[in-house]
Amino acid sequence: MSGRKIFGTDGIRGQVNSWPVTPEMAMRLGMAAAAYFRRSEPRRHLVVIGKDTRLSGYMLEPALTAGFTAKGMDVVLFGPLPTPGVSMLTRSLRADLGVMISASHNGYQDNGIKLFGPDGYKLSDEAELAIEGLMSKGLDEDLAAPADLGRAQRVDDAQSRYVEIVKATFPRKLRLSNLRIVIDCANGAAYKVAPKALFELGAEVFPIGVDPSGFNINREVGSTDTRALVEAVHRYRADIGIALDGDADRVVLCDETGRIIDGDQLLGLIAQSWKAQGRLAKNAVVATVMSNLGLETHLKGLGVRLERTQVGDRYVVGRMMEKGINVGGEQSGHIVLSDFSTTGDGLVAALQVLAVMIETGRRLSEVAHVFDPAPQRLVNRPYKGGDPLARKHVQEAIAAAEKALGSRGRLLVRRSGTEPIIRVMAQAETDDLVHEAVDGVLASLDRD
């Protein structure tokens, strides 16, 4: 297996029971990851596994467990737990490896697997490539002796431990008393822990998206479909709406008027607040090439530098680690606050915004619109087979759009690392420039 063929920008992901999201792949992955992470010292080796609420989690979890135990690693099964909870508890329990079974914001028909090293960070490209190489070995190679097989056990306190960790990120002197909060858990991994944490911090909580069936994760709820959130904010006359995705590593907010607040605004607000408190490391924020030009302008006005990376929160985290920066994220709502977590945590990010509301005594609509976005348009175009971006007429259309934008805007055309879609995004000084650029590229993609 030369080159990363199984791992994408956020672990392994795809349609269930189609390669690579099959029981065989999961078992091979467990065996390969165990071989990669086993250390020479004479002790038991431990892997922790969390998952979201998809039905297919019941298929992938035992397959992974079989692979790990066959190689002599002990397994602790958390059950439904947000991705950031898995990363936190990987470190807390001194595990050799953490595993999250989730396809994040995708529908139930998809699933995926994310791996975390003993430091709680997602694996590097090099580590994933090495594990892929080990997956090609035979299933009967280098197995543990009968007396050295791993043991597997479920634990009951993982969710409570995560709740306590999350609550500890909120300023001790503050409470959420007198705040009415709608929390949309996307029928996903946070359906128990998010409402519990907010309630214990003093809020009046109105949960939605907390009835998982195995088939309804992210369906008409969550951060990728905020209609239910907006309706609930109006219905309950809430001060704020919080929408997580299926594994709760991303968040979008809704203010009391029903306006949606995306990840760029959250980055701008948190950076502004932390800089005022002297907490913003290196006077810098990390975002991706997808983030709005308005964020960059806003941060520049604060004397804060914006560092851009390719799309994917693992690349954001990598740059944060490299430069010693403690605030980063994506427009989609992955907000990484490295003072608290090694990966995006939607609930922790929302608590930082709630702290600003309480400390200033102002409504969310008054504090969360920190900059006027530059005109921007993003269109996702599905494709089947081949690489549409390799076609000559598509390349010519992209070049023409970039030339038309010139220094007045930006164009980004890329394949998703998690779904068979092409993302076409443009930002510019005017709406006309944005629409012309995107429409030109889309027309080329629609040609045979």
C-alpha angles and dihedrals in degrees: 000000000000115000125010103298100155105033118072132182091298108028122279118334139163147109114321116258091014119100125303096019097064134119091250092054091048092052092046090049091051092051093045095046090048091053091048097048102037111113129210099240114105102253140101115279121222136206124183122208129198130173144184125239103278116130089232090064086079088060100044098041097063092041091055090044091053091052094049097044092046087060093048101260121137115231130212114195116207100182116211109006133144118261092247088053090057092050092048095048092045087067096036094054092041090238122173092225141009126209130194120192106206145111091213110213096002124107125268094267089070130062138171148182129238123191128209126194124228089273091061094248125124113259123269122248088253094054092048090049091051091050091050088054091053091050090070091066120106117271090239097054125111095352122171119261115257092258092049100054116131123252125228127209138167119231126209102201103059093099093048091048091052092048090054092049091051093048090052090062090064116087108267095224093057133078133189091228115147092017119122109210130186110203118193110196096183090234083282145116097310097052092115105025102048098055089042094053093048092047093049089052089059106263129137098240129205108186124198129173090040101122106085117188099176089255106056104063109138090356108143089331138074135049094316095054111034100171093101090047094052092047092050093048089056094042095051095034087235127185092221141004121213120196121190127186128238096286095028097236092120134049142187124189135216120208124219091269093056097256116143119233115205133205095270092058090046091052090049093049096046092045091050092049096045093047090053089052094046091245100114107106118223091355087266142114128202120221136153134256087265095065117110122263087231090067091054091050092048093050092046088056089055092050091252123136120224116215115197128207136177117280117287131077091240089064090047090052091046092056091045091054092045095051101031093244118154103196124061143132152129136277088244090068106267100140116182118196104180093193085073111018144020094223140026114303117185096192095049090049091050090052090056089055091047089053090056091050092051096043093049097036089226132130121254091250088059098049107030102060096077099155141015108248119235111243107282137173129189123186125181113210117192118221138185125216130344127030112291091193090062092064114108096226090051091051090049091051091051091049091049092050092049091050092050092051094046112159091339096078151351134254126201123184117175145148114250113248092215106036137033094256137111114228115213115189131171133179124187147146093272138030090237093059091048095050094045092052095047095042092052093054093043091052090055092049090052092056119094 
